[in-house]
Every structure is written in C-alpha cells, then in structure tokens.
C-alpha cells in the first residue's frame, strides 16, 4: 500500500468536520469541544500556502488511489533540532486495514526528504494499542511512559512517547 500525501483542499471540509467533531477521539488529542463548519472552512482556507517554518505545523491528507484515508499533522516543528511531533488520524471506517502505519511511513519519508528532519516523535494513550502498533510497524520505538498524562472520562491515563530517527549521525 502506498499512501500519497497532499495539502488540505476546500473539498476536505466534510472529512475534517466529521473527524474534528467525533467526541470519542477528543481524549486522545487537544480538542474538547465541537467545531463549526465555518471555523473549519476558515482553518482550511488559512492553511493554503502556509509555511511550516513560520507556523511550526502542517496538516497533510493521506490518499490511497483517490480515497481519503486520514490525515497526519506535523507539529512542534523545530528546524534547529531537526525534529517534529506527528499526530495521526485514520478514518474510523478504514481502521484495521494497515492505513495507520502506511500513513506514518509516508509522513516519515516526507519529513526526511523534504524537511530534512532527523527525528519524529508522538504521544499516545497507553491503551491505544492500534495506534501504538501503527507507529511501531513504521519503525517508532517507545522511549518513555508518561504517568497520568491524559485526562479521560474514565480518569487519568498514562501515555507513551515514541520516537523514530529518520537519519543517522553523519547523514545530515
């Protein structure tokens, strides 16, 4: 499976609206309330031509033969230390088919080739085994467990931090 990455388009509004307003995902991210369609359309419009060096973040849509399978966010972009955080979302109707690890692999290739990043990292709930599996399959390794890192409706939950080196020393 080969995932292609592309920038956000105005036609992505329906996908983004559904994903951002899926309250079952809120404990895993930074969203804690619904977004209006207008607010999301403004966000999409403002992303057009945004420079990751200025905004320190980038959202990419993952495509498989014309089908939007999910999105990946690069955030906390640090050009000095050549690293960024990565977030991932696979459409709920497509989970369990390998799209998660394929999307992470595509983002890692993009980050290495086009941004010359040395390292990517992610945080995820310790109970989110599919996400941990997708990142592990894409070459990420767990480097830390963060105690009581996430507040969920069921109480505090640990998170794991995973990293992947994209280049080895001397490759820079």
C-alpha positions in Angstrom: 0.0 0.0 0.0 1.4 3.4 -1.0 -0.1 6.4 0.7 0.2 9.8 -1.1 0.2 13.0 0.9 -1.3 16.2 -0.2 -2.2 19.6 1.3 -5.7 20.4 2.6 -8.2 21.3 0.0 -11.6 23.1 0.4 -13.3 19.8 -0.6 -11.9 18.2 2.6 -14.4 20.1 4.7 -16.7 17.1 5.2 -14.0 14.8 6.3 -12.4 17.3 8.6 -15.8 18.3 10.1 -16.6 14.6 10.9 -13.2 13.9 12.4 -12.9 17.0 14.5 -16.4 16.6 15.9 -16.1 12.9 16.8 -16.1 13.3 20.6 -14.8 9.7 21.0 -11.5 11.0 19.7 -11.2 14.0 22.0 -9.5 12.3 24.9 -6.6 11.5 22.6 -6.0 15.0 21.3 -6.3 18.6 22.2 -9.9 19.1 21.0 -12.5 19.2 23.8 -15.5 20.8 22.1 -17.1 20.8 18.7 -16.0 23.0 15.7 -18.4 24.7 13.4 -18.2 24.1 9.7 -17.4 27.8 9.2 -14.5 27.7 11.7 -13.1 24.6 9.9 -13.5 26.2 6.5 -11.6 29.2 7.7 -8.9 26.9 9.0 -8.6 25.1 5.7 -8.5 28.5 3.8 -5.8 29.8 6.1 -3.7 26.6 5.6 -3.4 27.4 1.9 0.2 28.3 1.3 1.2 28.3 5.0 4.9 27.9 5.5 5.8 25.2 8.1 8.8 27.3 9.1 6.5 30.2 10.1 3.6 28.2 11.5 5.6 25.3 13.0 2.9 22.9 11.9 1.5 21.2 8.8 -1.5 19.1 8.2 -1.3 16.5 5.3 -4.1 14.4 3.9 -3.4 10.8 3.3 -4.7 9.3 0.0 -4.9 5.8 -1.3 -5.8 5.7 -5.0 -8.1 8.8 -4.7 -9.6 7.7 -1.4 -9.0 10.0 1.6 -7.9 7.6 4.3 -6.9 10.0 7.1 -4.6 12.8 7.9 -1.3 13.5 9.7 -0.2 16.5 11.5 3.4 17.7 11.9 3.5 20.0 14.9 6.1 21.4 17.3 8.3 21.7 14.2 11.8 22.6 15.4 14.1 23.3 12.4 17.1 23.9 14.7 17.0 20.4 16.2 15.5 18.9 13.0 12.5 17.3 14.7 8.7 17.4 14.9 5.8 15.8 16.6 3.5 13.7 14.5 -0.2 13.1 15.0 -2.3 10.7 13.1 -6.0 10.0 12.3 -7.3 7.2 10.2 -11.0 7.4 9.1 -12.9 5.2 11.5 -14.4 3.2 8.6 -11.0 2.3 7.4 -9.2 1.3 10.6 -7.6 -2.1 10.9 -6.5 -2.2 7.3 -2.9 -1.0 7.6 -3.6 2.6 6.7 -2.2 3.9 10.0 1.3 2.5 9.6 1.3 3.3 5.9 0.3 6.9 6.7 3.1 7.2 9.3 5.6 5.8 6.9 4.6 8.3 4.2 4.9 11.2 6.7 8.3 10.0 7.9 9.5 9.9 4.3 8.2 13.4 3.6 9.8 14.7 6.8 13.2 13.2 6.0 13.2 14.1 2.3 11.5 17.5 2.2 12.1 18.9 5.6 15.5 17.2 6.4 14.2 16.2 9.8 16.3 13.9 11.9 13.6 12.7 14.3 9.8 12.4 14.7 8.0 11.7 18.0 4.5 11.1 19.1 2.5 10.7 22.3 -0.4 8.4 22.5 -2.6 6.9 25.2 -1.1 3.7 26.6 -4.4 1.9 26.0 -4.5 2.9 22.3 -2.9 -0.4 21.1 -3.8 0.1 17.4 -2.0 3.5 17.3 1.0 2.2 19.1 1.1 -0.8 16.7 0.9 1.5 13.7 3.8 3.7 14.9 5.8 0.6 15.9 5.2 -1.0 12.5 6.5 2.2 10.9 9.8 2.0 12.9 9.0 4.1 16.0 10.2 2.9 19.4 8.8 3.6 22.8 11.2 5.8 24.7 9.0 6.9 27.7 5.8 6.3 29.7 4.2 9.4 31.0 2.2 8.8 34.2 -1.3 10.3 34.4 -0.6 12.3 31.2 -4.2 12.2 29.8 -7.4 13.0 31.5 -10.2 10.8 30.1 -13.9 10.3 31.1 -12.6 7.3 33.0 -9.9 9.2 34.9 -6.2 9.6 34.4 -4.4 7.5 31.8 -0.7 7.0 31.0 0.7 7.9 27.7 3.6 6.6 25.8 6.2 8.6 23.9 7.6 7.0 20.7 10.4 8.3 18.5 11.9 7.4 15.2 15.3 8.5 13.9 15.0 9.4 10.3 18.7 9.9 9.7 21.7 8.5 11.4 24.7 10.6 12.6 26.7 11.8 9.6 23.7 11.7 7.2 22.9 15.4 7.8 
